[in-house]
Amino acid sequence: MAAREICERIYSVGTIDWDLRYFDAIMPTPRGSSYNSYLVKGSEKTALIDTCKPNDEADFITNLMRLEQHSLDYIVIDHAEQDHSGLLPLLLEVYPSAKIVTNETCKGLLLAMHHLEEVEDRFITISDRETLSLGDKTLKFYLAPWVHWPDTMFTEVVEDKILFTTDFLGTHYAAPTLYQDDESPDYLEAAKRYYAAIMMPFRSSVQDHLKLIDEIAPKIIGPSHGPVLKMPAKIVDLYREWSGDTPKNLVIVAYVSMHGSTELMTKFLVDDLVQRGVPVQQYNLLETDTGVLGSAIVDAATIILATPTVLFGPHPVAVNAAYLIRALRPKVRHLGVIGSYGWGTNAVNYLGEMLAPLGAEMLDPVYIKGLPDEEAIQAIHGMAEVIEQRHTAL
Ligand SMILES: Cc1cc2nc3c(=O)[nH]c(=O)nc-3n(C[C@H](O)[C@H](O)[C@H](O)COP(=O)(O)O)c2cc1C
């Protein structure tokens, strides 16, 4: 992908991976992604903001050479993760006089990850709100810990009101255009997946850094993944909504079933909620990837896991889902477990303990032997009634 100009002497020089289907070997990326890097040419000095992931060196160096970038004064690293800093060792060789500009935490991570001890004297360590002059352009740095690593920082080009935010406000989306298309459902869906997987575990930090964005009031935001954002950008409003403390009137029922008993219980619960007018979405865990499940739980006030017992515990895909839900820390208020067993089970306790750190109310479980009988069906109706009451009070 060719380098593209964002404004006078500021370029997007990163690479696009149209075919990426898994990011970090954990997160499905059905629309690919990009590894954004930005070149800022001041009247006296030139800085590169972040690099790319390893293996993209041919495209990346080509972009820099097309801009005739034969020397570089600074390589700013906003975040040490390998998809941002991966080409740093190579760039230090290509540009032997370039200095690495970053914060103390990021420097520590870079030294450890890339074994850069031999070039430690090439680091310039900056602190919060420090500035660095490039001549007629000034870089200003903002420490932004926990959106998404402790080392994360933002870099602003003060005169142009452009803010580079590394992973914050990014999207795994190989965009056909330089700037975002706020009307594209594909892009917005990808943005939500990304928020759920990368940012949701740090919700309060997201809220704090949205306030920082308001304070800086950039005209353009350059994240490390996905399109550049021309402000106002819909994703910023969506981040406010997603990271807000109040969940939506929405129930997620995620189920797995081997012989149909738990599936039947799921059906009774979902049908009952539908009849009560409580918005509900049902997901078969065997066919639901972690990106879809992650997005689904962003707004939900209630999440129900439905699983049979396998070897005294929950089915493994339900364990996987519970682990994901716990790790992503959604704003869920009520959690429940339903399911079926044969002779002995610890499934409810197991899931209860896994989900306890979320601090949500655990609804009375409905966990029965074999197929649901009349008593079980009544218990499921009871659960639906409690959910309706809780959601009315939201
Ligand atoms: C591989 C396997 C392991 C099982 N392990 C247990 C178990 O440890 N304890 C138990 O009570 N039932 C166990 N069962 C029985 C199921 O939990 C029981 O058949 C249940 O009703 C199945 O629910 P489902 O129809 O939703 O799949 C096991 C079944 C299978 C297939």
The ligand as an SDF file (V2000), in Angstrom:
LIG
                    3D

 31 33  0  0  0  0  0  0  0  0999 V2000
  -18.6120  -36.8840   27.5380 C   0  0  0  0  0  0  0  0  0  0  0  0
  -19.7090  -36.8090   28.5530 C   0  0  0  0  0  0  0  0  0  0  0  0
  -19.3790  -36.6220   29.8740 C   0  0  0  0  0  0  0  0  0  0  0  0
  -20.3660  -36.5330   30.8330 C   0  0  0  0  0  0  0  0  0  0  0  0
  -20.0170  -36.3280   32.1500 N   0  0  0  0  0  0  0  0  0  0  0  0
  -20.9660  -36.2350   33.0770 C   0  0  0  0  0  0  0  0  0  0  0  0
  -20.6430  -36.0310   34.4380 C   0  0  0  0  0  0  0  0  0  0  0  0
  -19.4860  -35.9360   34.8090 O   0  0  0  0  0  0  0  0  0  0  0  0
  -21.6530  -35.9090   35.3330 N   0  0  0  0  0  0  0  0  0  0  0  0
  -22.9460  -36.0240   34.9680 C   0  0  0  0  0  0  0  0  0  0  0  0
  -23.8240  -35.8900   35.8130 O   0  0  0  0  0  0  0  0  0  0  0  0
  -23.2960  -36.2230   33.6660 N   0  0  0  0  0  0  0  0  0  0  0  0
  -22.3440  -36.3340   32.7300 C   0  0  0  0  0  0  0  0  0  0  0  0
  -22.6810  -36.5420   31.4230 N   0  0  0  0  0  0  0  0  0  0  0  0
  -24.0860  -36.6640   31.0800 C   0  0  0  0  0  0  0  0  0  0  0  0
  -24.6830  -35.3580   30.5680 C   0  0  0  0  0  0  0  0  0  0  0  0
  -24.3660  -34.2890   31.4070 O   0  0  0  0  0  0  0  0  0  0  0  0
  -26.1790  -35.5380   30.4650 C   0  0  0  0  0  0  0  0  0  0  0  0
  -26.4500  -36.4970   29.4650 O   0  0  0  0  0  0  0  0  0  0  0  0
  -26.9090  -34.2520   30.1450 C   0  0  0  0  0  0  0  0  0  0  0  0
  -28.3100  -34.4500   30.2850 O   0  0  0  0  0  0  0  0  0  0  0  0
  -26.6190  -33.8140   28.7390 C   0  0  0  0  0  0  0  0  0  0  0  0
  -27.2020  -32.5650   28.4980 O   0  0  0  0  0  0  0  0  0  0  0  0
  -27.4660  -32.0880   26.9910 P   0  0  0  0  0  0  0  0  0  0  0  0
  -28.6090  -32.8910   26.4800 O   0  0  0  0  0  0  0  0  0  0  0  0
  -27.7760  -30.6470   27.0660 O   0  0  0  0  0  0  0  0  0  0  0  0
  -26.2100  -32.3670   26.2330 O   0  0  0  0  0  0  0  0  0  0  0  0
  -21.6990  -36.6570   30.4610 C   0  0  0  0  0  0  0  0  0  0  0  0
  -22.0220  -36.8420   29.1220 C   0  0  0  0  0  0  0  0  0  0  0  0
  -21.0430  -36.9310   28.1710 C   0  0  0  0  0  0  0  0  0  0  0  0
  -21.4030  -37.1020   26.7330 C   0  0  0  0  0  0  0  0  0  0  0  0
  1  2  1  0
  2  3  1  0
  2 30  2  0
  3  4  2  0
  4  5  1  0
  4 28  1  0
  5  6  2  0
  6  7  1  0
  6 13  1  0
  7  8  2  0
  7  9  1  0
  9 10  1  0
 10 11  2  0
 10 12  1  0
 12 13  2  0
 13 14  1  0
 14 15  1  0
 14 28  1  0
 15 16  1  0
 16 17  1  0
 16 18  1  0
 18 19  1  0
 18 20  1  0
 20 21  1  0
 20 22  1  0
 22 23  1  0
 23 24  1  0
 24 25  2  0
 24 26  1  0
 24 27  1  0
 28 29  2  0
 29 30  1  0
 30 31  1  0
M  END
$$$$
